[in-house]
């Protein structure tokens, strides 16, 4: 670890605030090597990015991003954020680095939460094709301080700083990326929905039934495929990317059918899973796809959220059950339309917030945390999770004078003892990109590759490509 010291100090800790429930949740996961998140920037520079320049860039990043200047500690029996006493950078320039190896290391990376930093950077020079100096930059950030939107904004700022430094421009550290906003708004929203549930017995009953339907279904995958023989569950990764032509065709088809890209890709995943299970000859007439959808709470916040940094996600992701028949491929767009109408109706009715409120009515927070990070022999009760950032091209334009962003990817480790797989999705420059995290305990590499191939062929079929 390399230190860039702004000052040395024996001052007492400067405490900021207690962690919110979601921030605490991610720290529990961090201690168990779950939820480690990193973003990958593929860069081209007109001049070499030497270690000194990278150090300067990260020092500016530290000074301009409030969530990167915090660490954690125990205070009054609670976990609190506190200010880092000095600027410490975890930067490694790996001249002979191998991307796959560094990617795997970041999945298991542990931050020094007591002193910081809660972010790290790995740079692999000399990779890629084309003119200029090529780099892969891996940026890992503790999930307690950054959700997907915050991470993407940090990626854009880092690129801007690098471009400014290479071009010889000054960087104004006084201009901040945003504000590290606490979880008070989220808590208020959940409390409002809790009160609504307690005043409306019919709504409470419906939400209980929905939660039950989403959490008691045994995925049929376990009936048709044997569990891989893995002593230790690990979070592994695979990825697919749709080319520009295919992406644009799929986007246009979703638009013409009146559905979001999220609804469309959910349909693609479901259709591919049905095909995978049907190929075994032991399929079902219909499947209850209980799936977990990651959502930003910003959709429910009042006012301008452009300056909101942090982890603004529901305490627990929204598990939503959806039944499809085995002939989903023959009726694909009608099924996707039905999902779109039902799912977005639930979002408008604030069902994700009501789901969190209901769980906290039924169980204590600590009990739920234990359930979520369990290491028992239980099988997951849902098929997959999906985290879709949407099109990030506008957020990371990447067109610098001296440094260009050629591509961007994201990955997060999952709870390998409790989750089969999670699809991390984004669109960049008219290319649809999926990073799949999957558990070595619940699904084999062979079936993962089959599933991804079926997804690509499904997109082609439903778009008549």
C-alpha positions in Angstrom: 0.0 0.0 0.0 1.3 3.4 -0.9 0.6 6.4 1.3 0.0 9.9 0.1 0.0 11.8 3.4 -1.8 15.2 3.5 -0.8 15.5 7.2 0.2 13.4 10.1 -1.8 13.8 13.2 -2.4 12.4 16.6 -5.8 14.2 16.8 -8.8 12.4 18.3 -11.2 10.7 15.9 -13.7 13.0 14.2 -16.9 11.0 14.2 -19.5 11.7 11.5 -22.6 9.6 12.1 -23.7 6.0 12.7 -24.0 3.7 9.6 -27.5 3.3 8.2 -29.0 -0.2 8.2 -28.0 -0.7 4.5 -24.5 0.6 5.1 -24.1 -1.8 8.1 -25.5 -4.6 6.0 -22.7 -4.1 3.4 -20.1 -4.0 6.1 -21.4 -7.4 7.4 -21.0 -8.7 3.9 -17.5 -7.2 3.5 -16.3 -9.0 6.6 -17.5 -12.3 5.0 -16.0 -11.4 1.6 -19.4 -10.8 0.1 -20.5 -7.6 -1.8 -17.0 -6.5 -2.8 -17.6 -4.3 -5.8 -15.2 -3.1 -8.4 -15.3 -1.2 -11.7 -13.0 -1.7 -14.7 -11.9 1.2 -16.9 -10.1 0.5 -20.1 -8.0 3.6 -20.8 -5.9 5.0 -23.6 -3.5 7.9 -23.0 -1.4 10.0 -25.3 1.3 9.9 -22.7 2.3 7.3 -20.1 0.4 7.2 -16.8 3.4 7.0 -14.4 3.0 6.1 -10.8 3.5 9.7 -9.6 0.8 11.0 -11.9 -1.6 8.2 -10.8 -0.8 9.1 -7.1 -1.6 12.7 -7.8 -4.8 11.7 -9.5 -6.0 9.6 -6.6 -5.0 12.3 -4.1 -7.3 14.7 -6.0 -10.0 12.1 -6.1 -9.7 11.6 -2.3 -10.0 15.3 -1.8 -13.0 15.8 -4.1 -15.2 12.8 -3.1 -16.5 12.8 0.5 -17.3 9.1 0.6 -13.6 8.3 -0.1 -12.5 10.2 3.0 -14.2 8.1 5.6 -13.4 5.0 7.6 -15.3 3.2 10.4 -15.1 2.5 14.1 -17.2 1.5 17.1 -18.8 4.3 19.1 -21.4 3.9 21.8 -22.0 0.3 20.8 -22.6 1.2 17.1 -20.6 1.2 14.0 -19.9 4.9 13.0 -18.3 6.6 10.0 -15.4 8.8 11.0 -13.0 11.0 9.0 -9.7 9.4 7.9 -6.9 11.1 9.8 -4.8 11.4 6.6 -4.9 10.6 2.9 -3.9 7.0 2.4 -3.9 5.5 -1.1 -4.1 1.8 -1.9 -2.5 2.0 -5.4 -0.6 -0.8 -7.2 0.8 -0.4 -10.7 1.3 -4.0 -11.9 3.7 -3.9 -14.9 3.3 -7.7 -15.4 -0.2 -7.9 -14.0 -2.7 -10.4 -15.4 -6.3 -9.0 -15.4 -8.0 -12.2 -14.5 -5.7 -12.7 -11.5 -6.3 -9.1 -10.2 -10.0 -9.4 -10.8 -10.1 -12.5 -8.6 -8.0 -10.8 -5.9 -10.4 -7.9 -5.7 -13.3 -10.3 -5.2 -11.6 -11.3 -2.0 -10.2 -7.9 -1.1 -10.6 -6.7 2.5 -10.4 -3.0 3.4 -8.9 -1.6 6.5 -12.1 -0.1 7.8 -10.5 1.4 11.0 -8.0 3.6 9.2 -9.0 3.5 5.5 -9.0 3.9 2.7 -12.3 2.2 1.7 -11.2 2.2 -1.9 -8.3 0.7 -3.9 -6.9 1.0 -7.4 -5.0 -1.5 -9.5 -3.5 -0.5 -12.8 -2.2 -2.9 -15.5 -0.2 -1.1 -18.2 0.4 -2.2 -21.8 -2.9 -4.1 -22.4 -5.3 -3.7 -25.3 -4.9 -2.7 -28.9 -4.7 0.6 -30.8 -2.6 3.7 -30.6 -1.4 5.3 -27.5 -0.6 3.9 -24.1 -3.1 1.2 -23.0 -4.2 0.5 -19.4 -6.7 -1.5 -17.4 -7.7 0.4 -14.2 -9.6 -1.6 -11.6 -11.3 0.6 -9.0 -12.6 -1.2 -5.9 -14.9 0.7 -3.4 -16.5 -0.5 -0.2 -20.2 -1.0 -0.9 -21.1 0.8 2.3 -20.1 4.1 0.8 -21.0 3.7 -2.8 -23.9 2.3 -4.8 -23.8 1.8 -8.6 -24.7 5.4 -9.4 -22.1 6.8 -7.0 -19.5 4.4 -8.4 -20.1 5.5 -12.0 -19.9 9.1 -11.1 -16.5 8.4 -9.3 -15.3 6.6 -12.4 -16.1 9.7 -14.6 -14.4 12.0 -12.1 -11.3 9.9 -12.0 -11.1 9.9 -15.8 -11.6 13.7 -15.9 -8.8 14.2 -13.3 -6.4 11.9 -15.3 -7.1 13.8 -18.5 -6.6 17.2 -16.7 -3.3 16.1 -15.2 -1.9 14.6 -18.5 -3.0 17.8 -20.3 -1.3 20.0 -17.7 -4.4 21.5 -16.3 -5.0 22.3 -12.6 -7.5 20.3 -10.6 -9.7 22.3 -8.2 -10.1 20.2 -5.0 -12.6 22.6 -3.5 -15.3 21.5 -6.0 -16.8 18.4 -4.6 -18.4 15.6 -6.5 -21.5 15.6 -4.2 -22.6 15.0 -0.6 -22.3 11.9 1.4 -26.0 11.7 2.3 -27.1 9.5 5.2 -30.0 7.0 5.3 -32.5 9.3 7.0 -34.6 9.7 3.9 -34.7 6.0 3.4 -35.7 5.3 7.0 -38.5 7.9 6.7 -39.8 6.3 3.6 -39.8 2.8 5.1 -41.5 4.2 8.3 -44.2 5.8 6.1 -44.8 2.4 4.4 -44.8 0.6 7.7 -47.5 2.9 9.0 -49.5 2.4 5.8 -49.3 -1.4 6.2 -50.4 -1.3 9.9 -53.4 0.9 8.9 -54.5 -1.3 5.9 -55.0 -5.0 6.8 -55.8 -5.9 3.2 -52.5 -4.3 1.9 -50.6 -6.1 4.8 -52.1 -9.4 3.8 -51.3 -8.9 0.1 -47.7 -8.0 0.9 -47.3 -11.0 3.2 -48.6 -13.3 0.5 -46.3 -11.8 -2.1 -43.3 -12.1 0.2 -44.2 -15.7 0.9 -44.6 -16.5 -2.8 -41.2 -14.9 -3.4 -39.3 -16.8 -0.7 -40.7 -20.3 -0.5 -40.2 -21.5 -4.0 -37.5 -24.0 -4.6 -35.8 -23.2 -7.9 -36.4 -26.1 -10.3 -32.7 -25.8 -11.3 -31.9 -27.9 -8.2 -34.3 -30.7 -9.4 -32.7 -31.0 -12.9 -29.0 -30.3 -12.2 -26.9 -31.8 -9.5 -25.1 -29.4 -7.3 -21.4 -28.9 -8.2 -19.0 -30.6 -5.9 -17.4 -27.6 -4.2 -16.3 -27.7 -0.6 -16.0 -23.9 -0.4 -18.6 -21.7 -2.1 -16.9 -19.0 -4.2 -18.2 -16.1 -6.2 -17.1 -16.7 -9.8 -17.6 -14.6 -12.9 -18.6 -14.8 -16.6 -19.6 -12.2 -19.1 -21.3 -11.6 -22.4 -21.7 -8.5 -24.5 -24.1 -7.7 -27.4 -22.5 -5.9 -30.3 -23.8 -2.5 -31.4 -26.1 -3.8 -34.1 -27.8 -6.4 -31.8 -28.0 -3.9 -28.9 -29.7 -1.3 -31.0 -32.1 -3.9 -32.4 -33.1 -5.1 -28.9 -33.5 -1.5 -27.6 -35.7 -0.6 -30.6 -37.8 -3.7 -30.2 -38.3 -3.0 -26.5 -39.3 0.5 -27.3 -41.8 -0.6 -30.0 -43.4 -3.0 -27.6 -43.7 -0.4 -24.9 -41.4 -2.0 -22.3 -38.2 -1.0 -20.6 -34.9 -2.6 -21.4 -34.9 -4.0 -17.9 -38.2 -5.8 -18.5 -36.9 -7.0 -21.8 -33.7 -8.5 -20.4 -35.6 -10.0 -17.5 -37.7 -11.8 -20.1 -34.5 -13.0 -21.9 -33.1 -14.4 -18.7 -36.3 -16.2 -17.9 -36.6 -17.6 -21.4 -33.0 -18.8 -21.4 -33.5 -20.5 -18.0 -36.6 -22.3 -19.2 -34.7 -23.5 -22.3 -31.8 -24.7 -20.1 -34.2 -26.7 -17.9 -36.4 -28.0 -20.7 -33.3 -29.4 -22.5 -33.0 -31.9 -19.6 -36.4 -33.5 -20.5 -37.5 -32.7 -16.9 -39.1 -29.4 -17.4 -42.4 -28.0 -15.9 -45.6 -26.7 -17.4 -44.9 -23.4 -15.7 -42.1 -21.8 -13.6 -42.3 -19.4 -10.7 -39.3 -17.1 -11.3 -38.8 -15.5 -7.9 -36.0 -13.0 -8.6 -34.3 -10.2 -6.7 -34.2 -6.7 -8.3 -31.8 -4.1 -7.1 -33.3 -0.6 -7.1 -32.1 2.9 -6.3 -34.0 4.7 -3.6 -33.4 7.9 -5.5 -36.6 7.2 -7.4 -38.5 7.9 -4.2 -36.5 10.8 -2.9 -38.0 14.3 -3.1 -36.1 17.1 -4.9 -32.8 17.0 -6.8 -30.8 13.9 -6.2 -27.8 14.8 -8.5 -25.6 15.5 -5.5 -26.6 12.4 -3.5 -23.6 10.0 -2.9 -23.5 6.9 -0.9 -25.4 3.5 -0.7 -29.0 4.4 -1.5 -30.5 1.1 -1.9 -33.4 -0.6 0.0 -32.2 -2.6 3.1 -33.1 -5.7 1.2 -33.5 -6.0 -2.6 -37.0 -6.4 -4.0 -37.8 -10.1 -4.5 -40.6 -10.3 -7.1 -42.3 -13.6 -8.1 -43.4 -14.0 -11.7 -44.9 -17.1 -13.3 -44.2 -18.0 -16.9 -45.2 -21.1 -18.9 -42.8 -23.4 -20.7 -43.7 -21.9 -24.0 -42.4 -18.5 -23.1 -40.3 -18.3 -26.2 -43.4 -18.6 -28.4 -45.2 -15.8 -26.6 -42.2 -13.8 -25.5 -43.3 -10.2 -26.0 -46.7 -10.7 -24.5 -45.1 -12.2 -21.4 -42.6 -9.3 -21.2 -45.5 -6.8 -21.5 -47.3 -8.5 -18.7 -44.1 -8.4 -16.5 -43.5 -4.8 -17.4 -47.1 -3.7 -16.4 -47.1 -5.7 -13.2 -43.6 -4.8 -12.1 -43.8 -1.1 -12.7 -47.2 -1.0 -11.1 -45.5 -2.4 -8.0 -42.7 0.2 -8.2 -45.3 3.0 -8.4 -47.1 1.5 -5.3 -43.8 1.5 -3.4 -43.9 -2.3 -3.0 -40.0 -2.4 -2.5 -40.3 -0.1 0.5 -43.3 -2.1 1.9 -41.3 -5.3 1.5 -38.5 -3.9 3.7 -41.0 -2.6 6.2 -42.8 -6.0 6.4 -39.5 -7.9 6.9 -38.6 -5.6 9.8 -42.1 -6.1 11.3 -41.8 -9.9 11.1 -38.1 -10.1 12.2 -35.4 -8.2 13.9 -32.7 -6.6 11.7 -30.0 -8.8 13.3 -31.9 -11.9 12.6 -32.4 -11.0 8.9 -28.7 -10.2 8.6 -27.9 -13.7 9.8 -30.3 -15.2 7.3 -28.8 -13.2 4.4 -25.3 -14.2 5.1 -26.0 -17.7 6.3 -23.5 -20.5 5.7 -25.9 -23.3 6.4 -26.9 -26.1 4.0 -30.1 -24.3 2.9 -30.7 -23.8 -0.8 -31.6 -20.3 -2.2 -35.3 -19.7 -2.6 -35.0 -17.5 -5.7 -33.4 -18.0 -9.1 -31.3 -14.9 -9.6 -30.7 -11.3 -8.7 -30.4 -8.5 -11.3 -28.7 -5.1 -10.9 -29.2 -2.9 -14.0 -27.5 0.5 -14.1 -29.0 1.3 -17.5 -27.1 3.3 -20.1 -24.1 5.0 -18.4 -22.7 6.6 -21.6 -23.9 10.0 -20.6 -22.5 9.6 -17.1 -19.1 8.4 -18.3 -18.6 10.0 -21.8 -14.9 9.2 -21.6 -13.9 11.6 -24.4 -10.8 13.4 -23.0 -8.2 15.5 -24.7 -5.4 13.2 -23.7 -7.0 10.2 -21.9 -9.9 8.2 -23.4 -12.2 5.7 -21.8 -12.4 2.9 -24.3 -14.8 0.7 -22.2 -16.2 0.1 -18.8 -17.3 -3.0 -16.8 -18.5 -3.7 -13.3 -18.6 -6.6 -11.0 -19.7 -7.4 -7.4 -19.1 -10.5 -5.4 -22.3 -12.2 -4.3 -23.3 -14.1 -1.2 -22.0 -17.4 -2.5 -23.7 -19.4 0.3 -27.1 -17.9 -0.3 -27.4 -16.8 -4.0 -27.2 -18.8 -7.2 -26.3 -15.9 -9.5 -26.6 -12.2 -10.1 -26.6 -10.3 -13.4 -24.8 -7.0 -13.3 -25.9 -5.0 -16.4 -25.1 -1.8 -18.1 -25.1 -0.3 -21.5 -22.2 1.6 -22.8 -21.9 3.2 -26.2 -24.7 1.1 -27.7 -23.3 -2.1 -26.4 -25.2 -4.2 -23.8 -22.9 -5.7 -21.2 -23.7 -8.4 -18.7 -21.3 -9.5 -15.9 -22.6 -12.6 -14.2 -21.5 -13.4 -10.7 -22.4 -17.0 -9.8 -21.9 -19.3 -6.9 -19.6 -22.3 -7.4 -21.8 -24.1 -4.9 -25.1 -23.9 -6.8 -24.4 -23.9 -10.6 -21.6 -25.3 -12.7 -19.4 -23.3 -15.1 -20.7 -25.5 -18.0 -24.3 -24.5 -17.2 -23.4 -20.9 -16.8 -21.9 -20.9 -20.3 -24.9 -22.6 -21.7 -27.2 -20.1 -20.1 -25.3 -17.1 -21.5 -25.3 -18.6 -25.0 -29.0 -19.2 -24.7 -29.5 -15.6 -23.7 -27.6 -14.3 -26.8 -29.6 -16.6 -29.1 -32.9 -15.6 -27.4 -32.1 -11.9 -28.1 -31.5 -12.7 -31.7 -34.7 -14.7 -32.0 -37.0 -12.2 -30.5 -35.5 -9.4 -32.6 -35.5 -11.4 -35.8 -31.8 -10.8 -36.3 
